[in-house]
Amino acid sequence: MSLQASSQSIGMQKCTDEETFYMHCRAAYLTVFRSSLASISSKHQLCRVLQQAGRNPSQATLNKHWTPSTTKLNFDDFCEIVKNERPTEVHELMRAFRKMDINGDGYISHNELHIVLTSVSTASLKLLESTAEQCQIAALERLEADAKLKRQNFGNELDSPPKSLASTAVTVPQPPHKTEPDITLKKGTTDLCFFLEEDGGITSLQYRLTVPQTATVYLTIRPLNLSQRLEKPSSWMSVDTAVFVVSGKDTKEDSTLVCFTESRDKEKCCWKGELSAGTYCLLPFTTSCRLRKRTRKSVSKPVTLVNRTDTGELDLTRDFRGALSDIFEVIDLDGNGLLSLEEYNFFELRTSGENCDEEAWAVCKENFDTRKNQLSRQGFMELNLMEASERGGDPTDLWVTLEAMGYNRNLEMVEACPFLIDVYCEEGQCTLQPVSLESGHRILNTALQRSITARSEVKTLRGQENVLVYTYRGEHRISTVIANKTNQKVTVHVNNEQSKNCSSSRGMSVFAVEVPARTKMVCQHVLPINEHQEWTYSCVESIIPCQ
């Protein structure tokens, strides 16, 4: 959606009561859950998180908010409940203590309490009185610690949003010692997505890594699980991912392949090694074996995106809010829970091909919930609700947005794969910057070819010694390149029918590849269909004679 401009810019605003309330709610939520994206899935969890927010919910209160038909509550639902439930008062705790202290001696005996507590004196009453406050303080300290870590990791001051996408730097902290760290804990992290285009190509954001001094670097990439159910991870978690690191200028001739993530650790693809001081380009990659265009199933009744409340006002459905929350997570590149103009513009460019300028952004901040001059998750919801309201509830444009982000009409993300890149630098501080959104980047194609030809077995095709096939056999991937050294194009017939438990990036077992004169071309990538079963690669290539 495009925002129309307003000439006046909005400066930094002081923290309002509403923002303070939201901060306390989020702090309480993160004490129980790892992320504000997680849903409350039981009445017991609702009780725990309300207690962290300084409430003392009775069974009646819990039953009011968790009815027999309730399956889950999200963070927005939680904030609304906290807003409507008053915090625990000191006199209530005093009254409860006196009821248990039957003889009034300032103690609760074993018989009075009927549990393990045997010697709770009146001094302990102060502890009971301050429990809710201490929970809030602890939660806020944890939230602030997380914020400090993000400022370290991303090089951003919370009240100084980045001025351009290219300057949204991920700063990798220096470890306290030289031993090999757990790279899932000490890292600079950024996330985005592979997107399938209509022509079957794959688009992803690319990054610039700056290493100020020679250092040992740990690099991983993995699919990002957005599911809140441990027993049912996101459908794209089996998609293969890799990162190629190249140095030099942004031209085919000048770029040099430095390394790529070749080792595997479960769903992570990893690399560890020494990088010299300099600037590198990080190119995310997937083979298309598991992320590819598939026949779209007809949907008789698409998921409802908007409905009307009892008062007749339009509102976003729970399912649509869930999808928007996942989209927010994907485009929040620095992971601070807010969208800067540059991050929002990635969403705009992806979904509409347009940019939101500074004046339009000022209008956005005037009308929707913002914090620290950036759009909050709630503000992102409000912006989409406005789009629906402007069209009287017609979801047509909303579906255009969702489909551009990889969703089908069942609100399933089937043509995209969110991923995480983690970088850890053992010496000094590296910075990781998103730089462009590319499809079929020529540098990636060159790096991919070089990674295959440098570590592969080579054979010539029968009857044509100047046509070579390079086969790279990695631990979890097989890739081939065809090099045509002749002065005329050749057509190569490729037959994988004898392979077992294999999936080709071409989407078929038998196909033909036309290779121009004096060029190299990636022929195919092959992955096991089922990684837990044995797989056998058997391919026969042959020249198709010219007619």
C-alpha positions in Angstrom: 0.0 0.0 0.0 1.3 3.5 -0.9 0.9 6.3 1.7 0.2 9.8 0.4 2.6 12.5 1.4 2.3 15.1 4.1 4.9 17.9 4.1 5.6 18.0 7.8 8.0 15.5 9.4 7.4 14.2 12.9 10.2 14.3 15.4 11.0 12.0 18.3 8.1 11.8 20.8 8.4 11.2 24.5 7.3 7.9 25.9 3.5 8.1 26.5 1.5 6.2 29.2 0.3 3.9 26.4 3.8 3.1 25.3 4.8 2.4 29.0 1.8 0.1 29.3 2.8 -1.7 26.1 6.4 -2.0 27.3 5.3 -3.5 30.6 3.0 -5.9 28.8 5.7 -7.1 26.5 8.2 -7.5 29.3 5.7 -9.7 31.2 5.0 -11.7 28.1 8.7 -12.3 27.4 9.1 -13.7 30.9 6.9 -16.6 30.0 7.4 -16.9 26.2 10.5 -16.6 24.0 8.8 -14.1 21.6 5.8 -11.8 21.5 4.8 -13.8 18.4 4.1 -16.9 20.6 0.5 -17.6 21.4 -1.0 -18.4 24.8 -2.2 -22.0 24.4 -3.7 -22.9 27.7 -5.5 -21.4 30.7 -2.4 -22.2 32.9 -0.2 -20.1 30.6 -2.7 -17.3 30.7 -2.6 -17.3 34.5 1.2 -17.3 34.5 1.6 -14.4 32.1 -1.1 -12.3 33.9 0.7 -12.9 37.2 3.9 -11.6 35.6 1.9 -8.5 34.6 1.0 -7.8 38.2 -2.4 -9.3 38.1 -3.8 -11.9 40.4 -6.5 -13.6 38.3 -9.2 -15.6 40.0 -10.7 -18.7 38.5 -13.7 -16.7 37.4 -11.4 -14.2 35.7 -9.6 -16.9 33.9 -12.8 -18.5 32.8 -14.0 -15.2 31.5 -11.1 -14.8 29.1 -10.5 -18.5 28.4 -13.8 -20.0 27.4 -14.5 -23.6 26.3 -14.1 -22.4 22.7 -10.8 -20.7 23.2 -7.8 -22.4 21.6 -5.2 -19.6 21.7 -4.7 -15.9 22.6 -2.1 -13.7 21.0 -0.1 -10.8 22.4 -2.7 -8.2 21.4 -5.4 -10.3 23.2 -3.2 -10.4 26.3 -2.7 -6.6 26.3 -6.4 -6.1 26.1 -7.0 -8.4 29.1 -4.3 -6.6 31.1 -5.9 -3.3 30.3 -9.3 -4.5 31.6 -8.0 -6.3 34.7 -6.8 -4.1 37.6 -3.5 -4.9 39.3 -3.2 -6.6 42.7 -3.6 -4.2 45.6 -1.5 -4.4 48.8 -4.6 -4.4 51.0 -5.8 -7.5 49.1 -2.7 -9.3 50.0 -3.0 -8.1 53.6 -6.5 -9.4 53.8 -5.6 -12.7 52.4 -2.7 -13.1 54.8 -5.0 -12.3 57.8 -7.5 -14.9 56.7 -4.8 -17.5 56.8 -3.3 -16.2 60.1 -6.2 -17.3 62.1 -4.7 -16.7 65.6 -3.3 -13.3 64.5 0.2 -14.0 65.7 1.8 -12.9 62.5 2.5 -16.5 61.4 0.8 -19.0 59.1 1.1 -22.4 60.7 1.2 -25.8 58.9 -2.4 -26.5 59.9 -3.5 -23.1 58.7 -1.9 -23.3 55.3 -1.9 -27.1 54.9 1.1 -26.9 52.6 4.9 -26.9 53.1 5.2 -23.3 54.3 5.8 -23.6 58.1 7.3 -20.3 59.2 6.2 -17.4 57.1 6.5 -14.3 59.3 5.0 -10.9 58.8 8.3 -9.8 57.4 7.6 -12.1 54.6 4.4 -10.2 53.9 6.5 -7.5 52.3 7.9 -10.1 49.9 4.3 -11.1 49.0 3.3 -7.5 48.6 6.1 -6.8 46.2 6.0 -10.0 44.2 4.1 -8.5 41.3 6.4 -5.5 41.3 9.5 -7.6 41.4 8.2 -9.8 38.5 7.7 -6.6 36.5 11.1 -5.3 37.3 12.8 -8.5 36.5 10.9 -8.7 33.2 11.8 -5.1 32.3 15.4 -5.8 33.1 15.4 -8.8 30.8 13.7 -6.7 28.1 16.3 -3.9 28.5 19.1 -6.5 28.4 17.6 -7.9 25.1 17.4 -4.4 23.8 21.1 -3.7 24.7 22.1 -7.0 23.0 20.2 -5.9 19.8 21.9 -2.6 19.9 25.2 -4.5 20.1 24.3 -6.9 17.4 22.8 -4.4 15.0 24.7 -1.2 15.7 21.5 0.8 16.2 20.6 3.1 19.0 16.9 2.6 19.7 16.1 6.3 19.4 18.3 6.7 16.3 16.7 4.8 13.4 18.9 4.1 10.4 18.8 6.6 7.6 19.0 4.1 4.7 18.7 0.4 4.2 22.4 0.2 3.2 23.3 1.6 6.6 21.2 -0.8 8.7 24.3 -2.5 10.0 24.4 -5.7 12.0 27.4 -5.4 14.3 28.9 -8.7 15.5 30.1 -8.4 19.1 33.6 -9.4 20.1 33.6 -12.5 22.3 35.1 -12.4 25.8 37.6 -15.3 25.0 39.1 -17.0 22.0 37.6 -20.4 22.4 35.1 -21.5 19.9 31.7 -20.1 20.8 28.2 -21.4 20.5 27.3 -19.5 17.3 23.6 -19.6 18.1 24.2 -17.4 21.2 27.0 -15.0 20.2 26.1 -13.6 16.8 24.8 -10.9 14.6 21.6 -12.0 13.1 19.4 -10.9 10.2 16.5 -12.5 8.6 14.6 -12.3 5.3 13.0 -14.6 2.7 13.5 -16.5 -0.5 10.6 -15.6 -2.8 9.4 -17.6 -5.8 8.7 -15.4 -8.8 6.1 -16.2 -11.6 8.9 -17.4 -13.9 10.1 -19.9 -11.3 13.1 -17.7 -10.4 14.0 -17.0 -6.7 14.5 -13.6 -5.2 16.2 -12.8 -1.9 17.9 -9.9 -0.2 21.7 -9.8 -0.4 24.2 -8.4 2.1 27.5 -6.7 2.4 29.8 -8.0 5.1 32.6 -5.7 6.3 35.5 -7.2 8.2 37.8 -4.4 9.7 40.7 -6.8 10.5 41.7 -10.4 9.8 39.4 -12.5 11.9 38.0 -16.0 12.4 34.4 -15.9 11.3 31.5 -18.2 11.9 28.6 -18.1 9.4 25.4 -20.0 9.3 22.1 -19.9 7.4 18.9 -21.8 8.2 15.2 -21.6 7.5 13.2 -19.5 10.1 10.5 -21.4 11.9 7.5 -19.1 12.4 5.3 -21.8 13.9 4.4 -21.6 17.5 3.7 -25.3 17.7 6.7 -27.5 18.5 5.0 -30.6 17.0 4.2 -28.8 13.7 7.1 -26.6 12.5 6.7 -24.4 9.4 6.3 -26.2 6.2 9.4 -24.7 4.6 11.8 -26.0 7.3 13.0 -28.7 4.9 14.1 -26.1 2.2 17.8 -26.2 1.7 19.7 -23.0 2.2 23.3 -21.8 1.7 25.4 -18.6 1.7 28.1 -17.8 -0.8 30.8 -15.3 0.2 32.5 -13.4 -2.6 35.0 -10.5 -2.6 35.7 -7.8 -5.2 33.5 -5.5 -7.2 29.9 -6.1 -8.2 30.8 -7.4 -11.6 31.2 -11.0 -12.9 34.9 -10.4 -13.9 36.0 -8.9 -10.6 34.2 -11.1 -8.1 36.1 -13.9 -6.4 34.5 -16.8 -4.6 35.9 -16.9 -1.1 33.8 -19.7 0.6 30.3 -21.1 1.0 28.4 -22.8 3.8 29.1 -26.4 3.0 28.8 -28.2 6.4 25.4 -29.1 7.9 24.2 -29.2 11.4 20.5 -30.3 11.3 18.8 -27.5 9.4 21.8 -25.2 9.6 24.3 -24.8 6.8 27.6 -23.6 8.3 31.1 -22.3 7.5 34.0 -21.4 9.8 37.3 -19.9 8.6 39.5 -16.9 8.5 38.6 -13.8 6.5 41.0 -11.0 5.7 40.1 -7.4 6.3 37.9 -6.2 3.6 34.3 -6.1 2.2 32.5 -9.1 1.1 29.2 -9.8 -0.6 26.9 -12.5 1.1 24.6 -14.2 -1.4 21.8 -16.4 0.0 21.0 -19.5 -2.1 18.6 -22.3 -2.4 18.5 -25.0 -5.1 14.8 -24.9 -6.0 14.6 -28.6 -5.3 12.2 -28.0 -2.4 11.0 -24.5 -3.1 9.5 -24.4 -6.5 6.3 -23.5 -8.4 3.6 -26.1 -7.9 0.2 -26.5 -9.4 -2.1 -24.2 -7.5 -5.0 -26.0 -6.0 -8.4 -24.4 -6.5 -9.8 -23.0 -3.3 -13.6 -22.9 -3.3 -13.7 -20.5 -0.4 -10.6 -18.4 0.4 -9.8 -17.7 4.1 -11.8 -14.6 5.3 -9.4 -11.6 5.8 -11.8 -9.0 7.2 -15.2 -9.1 9.0 -17.5 -6.8 10.8 -17.8 -6.4 14.6 -21.0 -6.2 16.5 -21.0 -2.5 16.0 -20.7 -2.8 12.2 -17.0 -1.7 12.1 -14.5 -3.6 9.9 -11.8 -5.6 11.6 -9.0 -8.0 10.6 -9.7 -11.7 11.3 -7.5 -13.6 13.6 -6.1 -15.7 10.7 -5.2 -12.6 8.8 -3.6 -11.0 11.8 -1.5 -14.1 12.2 -0.3 -13.9 8.6 0.5 -10.2 9.0 2.4 -10.9 12.2 4.6 -13.4 10.3 5.2 -10.9 7.5 6.1 -8.3 10.1 8.7 -10.8 11.5 10.2 -11.3 8.1 10.6 -7.7 7.1 11.8 -6.6 10.6 15.4 -7.0 9.4 17.2 -5.9 12.6 14.8 -7.8 14.9 14.0 -4.9 17.2 10.2 -5.4 17.0 9.7 -2.2 14.9 9.8 -1.2 11.2 12.0 1.6 10.1 11.1 3.4 6.8 13.8 1.4 5.1 12.4 -1.9 6.4 8.9 -0.9 5.5 10.1 0.0 2.0 11.3 -3.5 1.4 7.7 -4.6 2.0 6.4 -1.9 -0.3 8.8 -2.7 -3.1 8.0 -6.4 -2.8 4.2 -6.0 -2.8 3.6 -2.9 -4.9 6.8 -1.9 -6.6 6.6 1.5 -5.0 8.6 3.4 -2.4 7.2 5.3 0.6 9.0 8.6 0.9 9.7 10.6 4.1 6.6 12.8 3.8 4.4 9.8 3.3 6.1 8.1 6.3 5.3 11.1 8.4 1.6 10.6 7.6 1.9 7.0 8.5 3.4 7.9 11.9 0.5 10.4 12.5 -2.2 7.8 11.9 -0.7 4.5 13.1 1.0 3.2 16.3 4.7 4.0 16.3 7.5 3.8 18.8 10.9 5.5 18.5 9.9 6.9 15.2 9.2 3.4 13.8 6.1 1.5 13.0 5.0 -1.0 15.6 3.5 -4.4 15.0 0.1 -2.9 16.0 0.7 0.0 13.7 1.3 -2.4 10.8 -2.0 -4.1 11.6 -3.8 -0.7 11.6 -2.2 0.2 8.3 -3.6 -2.9 6.7 -7.0 -2.4 8.3 -7.1 1.1 6.8 -6.4 -0.4 3.4 -9.3 -2.8 3.9 -11.6 0.1 5.2 -10.8 2.3 2.2 -12.2 -0.4 -0.1 -15.2 -1.1 2.0 -13.9 -4.5 3.1 -13.1 -5.7 -0.4 -10.0 -8.0 0.1 -8.8 -8.0 -3.5 -5.8 -5.7 -2.9 -5.1 -7.5 0.4 -4.8 -10.8 -1.5 -2.4 -9.1 -4.0 -0.2 -8.2 -1.1 -0.4 -11.7 0.5 0.4 -13.5 -2.8 3.4 -11.2 -3.3 4.7 -12.4 0.1 4.2 -16.1 -0.9 0.8 -16.9 0.5 -2.0 -18.9 -1.1 -5.7 -18.4 -0.6 -5.7 -20.7 2.4 -3.2 -18.3 4.0 -0.4 -20.8 3.8 3.1 -19.5 2.9 3.9 -21.9 0.0 6.0 -19.7 -2.3 8.4 -18.2 0.1 10.9 -19.4 2.7 12.0 -17.1 5.6 15.6 -17.7 6.7 18.1 -16.5 9.3 21.7 -15.6 8.7 24.0 -15.6 11.7 27.5 -14.2 11.7 30.0 -14.4 14.5 33.4 -12.6 14.4 36.0 -13.8 16.9 38.3 -10.7 16.5 37.0 -7.2 16.2 33.5 -6.1 15.0 32.1 -7.0 11.6 29.0 -5.3 10.1 26.4 -6.9 8.0 24.3 -4.7 5.7 21.3 -5.5 3.5 22.1 -4.0 0.1 19.7 -5.2 -2.7 16.8 -7.4 -3.6 17.9 -9.6 -6.6 16.7 -12.5 -8.7 19.2 -14.7 -10.5 22.1 -12.4 -9.5 25.0 -12.8 -12.0 27.5 -12.8 -9.1 25.7 -15.7 -7.4 25.5 -17.6 -10.6 29.3 -17.2 -11.2 30.1 -18.1 -7.6 27.9 -21.2 -7.8 29.6 -22.3 -11.0 33.1 -21.8 -9.5 32.1 -23.7 -6.3 31.1 -26.7 -8.5 34.0 -26.7 -10.9 36.6 -26.2 -8.2 35.6 -29.3 -6.2 34.2 -31.8 -8.6 34.9 -34.8 -10.8 35.1 -34.0 -14.5 34.1 -36.1 -17.6 33.8 -35.4 -21.3 30.7 -36.4 -23.2 31.0 -39.2 -25.7 31.7 -37.9 -29.2 32.5 -34.4 -28.0 35.7 -33.9 -26.0 35.2 -30.1 -25.7 31.9 -30.5 -23.8 32.6 -31.2 -20.1 30.4 -32.2 -17.2 31.5 -31.1 -13.7 29.8 -33.0 -10.8 30.1 -31.7 -7.3 29.1 -34.2 -4.6 28.5 -32.6 -1.3 27.3 -34.1 1.9 23.7 -33.2 1.2 23.7 -31.8 -2.3 24.9 -32.9 -5.8 25.3 -30.2 -8.4 26.5 -30.3 -12.0 27.8 -27.7 -14.5 28.1 -28.2 -18.2 31.0 -26.4 -19.9 30.8 -25.9 -23.7 34.3 -25.1 -25.1 33.2 -25.3 -28.7 32.4 -22.4 -31.0 28.8 -23.4 -31.4 25.9 -24.1 -29.1 25.2 -27.7 -28.0 22.1 -29.4 -26.6 22.7 -31.9 -23.9 20.1 -34.6 -23.0 20.0 -35.4 -19.2 18.5 -38.5 -17.9 18.1 -39.1 -14.1 15.6 -42.1 -14.3 18.1 -44.5 -12.6 18.4 -42.2 -9.6 16.6 -43.3 -6.4 15.1 -41.0 -3.8 16.3 -38.0 -5.7 14.7 -34.6 -6.5 16.1 -32.4 -9.3 16.0 -28.7 -9.3 14.6 -29.0 -12.9 11.5 -30.6 -11.5 11.7 -33.6 -13.9 13.8 -36.7 -14.4 14.5 -36.2 -18.1 15.2 -32.9 -19.8 17.5 -31.1 -22.2 19.9 -28.2 -21.6 21.0 -25.8 -24.4 24.5 -24.4 -23.7 25.7 -21.4 -25.8 29.2 -21.5 -27.3 32.2 -20.9 -25.0 30.0 -20.8 -21.9 29.4 -22.7 -18.7 25.9 -23.4 -17.3 24.5 -25.0 -14.1 22.8 -28.1 -15.3 20.9 -29.2 -12.2 21.0 -29.6 -8.4 19.9 -32.8 -6.8 18.8 -33.4 -3.2 17.4 -36.5 -1.5 13.6 -36.6 -1.3 13.8 -38.1 2.1 17.0 -37.3 4.0 16.4 -40.2 6.4 16.6 -42.8 3.6 19.4 -43.9 1.3 19.6 -42.0 -2.0 21.4 -42.9 -5.2 22.4 -40.4 -7.9 22.7 -41.9 -11.4 22.7 -39.5 -14.3 23.4 -40.0 -18.0 24.3 -37.0 -20.2 24.5 -37.2 -24.0 24.8 -34.8 -26.9 21.6 -34.3 -29.0 22.8 -34.1 -32.6 22.0 -30.9 -34.5 19.1 -31.3 -37.0 
